[in-house]
Amino acid sequence: MKQMIGLFIGLAILSFFPFYFSMSNGSAEPVSGDGQRLDFHKLENIIRLAESKGKPGPDDVKAPAFTLKATNGAYYSIGGKREKPLVIHFWASWCEACSVEVPMIRKLYEQYKNQVDFFGINVFTEEKPENMEKFIQDNRLSYPILLDEHKHAADLYQLHALPTVFLIDKNGFVLDTFHMIDPLELQEKVGRLAGQ
């Protein structure tokens, strides 16, 4: 009888553990396997690769992995292999340069959306939600806008300025990064990404 009571108590304790761990995480959001942060030397590798217009090798830079919630309520993950290459555009509504650049990003999305995925990442910690929504509507942005509420993605990507764009290939390698470049150069870079 004592063994049966002990077994029952043991099973009750074991069945409580999943509940405890789900409550201690405090979130129903998906947990992502985060990538390592880009460091200065990795950023140098990205610039070197972009200047040479080469393809990444085994020592080149993998895009840090993360998952963020979008304004449409869905979750999107970045990092690792994917069906299409990817353009990531970090922005905020208060950033004047972002207002100048985003119409070109929208135009490129409309041109290449069948060959390239586009994600806008709003640096939400420095943002007023109503300003962000107005920015999205005024610029008619229809690609997913991810909310970087705790600057998690910005920290992983060593973000130092807005706007910042990252180009990522289908294998998850960062091919290029830049701040506010000439529209023709931006078109050329995204066109080259689409052709991979």
Secondary structure by P-SEA (a helix, b strand, c coil): caaaaaaaaaaaaaaaaaaaaaaaaccccccccccccccaaaaaaaaaaaaacccccccccccccccccccccbbbbbcccccbbbbbbbbccccaaaaacaaaaaaaaaaccccbbbbbbbccccccaaaaaaaaaaaccccbbbbcccaaaaaaaccccccbbbbbccccccccccccccaaaaaaaaaaaaac
